[in-house]
Amino acid sequence: MKKLPRISEAEWEVMKVFWNRSPASAQEVIEQLNPETAWKPATVKTLINRLLKKEAIGFQQTGKSYLYYPLVSEEECLRAESHSFLERLYGGAIKPMLVHFLKEEKLSREEIEELKRILDERKGSS
């Protein structure tokens, strides 16, 4: 399996467009991001070029236009980012991270029940 590229926060925004809608042209990405960001078209094109160099996206040329599509799935990237986060902040140990979040975050009764259900399922499959 090839190593997943490290994607910056800004590049992540561009990838979300490709994961939701691909293939897409640079202009389509610009239009999609315009309401959410104040990025100039050149900025978006730079981010697309970075993603191409990182091999996170590929392209197909039709005439003078280029259509871009993801080479890595959102799920793969989420898994890699979660692992990287866990390694950087908690030395790879999940228990301290969970304890921290559970102590710091307000959880609804439904969220607590969902967490219990997930833990019970995991306990049963061990």
N, C-alpha and C positions, 0 to 999 in steps of 0.2 A: 504494500500500500504506500502511495506517495505521501510525503509530508505535506500537511496542510499549511497554506501560507498564513502568516500573521497579518491580520487585517486591522487597520486603524479604525477609530471611531467614525471618521468621515467616510472611509471606504465602505464601512459596514452599511451606512445609509444608502450608498449606491448599490451595494449587493442586494439590499432588501427590495429595490426596484426590480432587479433581474430575477430574484427568486419569485416575485409576485407576477412578473410579466416578462417573458422572454420568448423569442429574441426581441430585443429592443434597440432602437437607434440611440445615438448620443442625444439627439434632440428630444426624443421621447423621455429619456432619463431626466434631462434638464427640465422639461415641462412637469414631470411628476414631482421633482424635488422643489420646484419653484415656490409653491405655497408654504413649504415647511422650512426652507433655508433661504438665506440671502446670497447664495452662491452665484457667482457670475458663470456664464457658460464655459469659459476657459478653465475655471476651477473644476467643474464636473468632468470636462474632457481630460484634465490632468489626472483626476482620480481614476477614470476609466483606464488611462494608459498605465497607471501604477498597478491596477488590478490585472491588466494584461501581462505585464512583466512578472508579476507574482504567480501567474498562471491560475488565477482564481476565476477568470473569465476567458472565453474564447470568442472568436468572431467569424462571420462569414461575409464575404464581399459579394454584393450584387450590383453590378455596374459601378457607379461612383459612391454608393452608400454602403455602410458597414452596419451589420446587425450583430449585437453582442448577446452572449448567453453564459450562464454560470457553468463552471467546470467542477465546482464543489457545492454540495448541498448545504442548506441552512442548518440541518441537523448535524452534519459533520462539523461545521464551524462552531455551532453552539457547544458541542461536546468538547472540542479542542479548547475553546475559550474558557469553559467551566473548569477543565483540568488545569489550564494555565493559571487561572485565578486561584484555585485551590492550592496549587504548588507555591505561588508567590506569597500569598497571605497566610496560609495555614500549614505550610510545609507538607502539603499533600494529605493532611488528616481532615477527614470530613466532620468528625464529631465536634471539634472546637468551633468549626464554622457554624454548624447547626445550633449548637448551644448559644453562640453569640447572637445569631439571628432570632432565635426563639425568645431570648431574654430582652432583646432590643425592640422587636417589632410587635405591634398590636395585631393580634390575630382574631378573626371572628370565630364564633362557635363552629360555623361550617368549615372554615379553613382548618381548625384543630381536628375536627372529625375526619376530614380528608387526609390529613397527615397521619392520624392514627390508623386509618384504613390502609394507607400505603405501607406503613411500618408493619402492620399485621400481615399483609400480603408477603412482604419481604421475609418476615420471620417464618412464615409457612413454607417458603421456597428454599430455606437454608438447609 
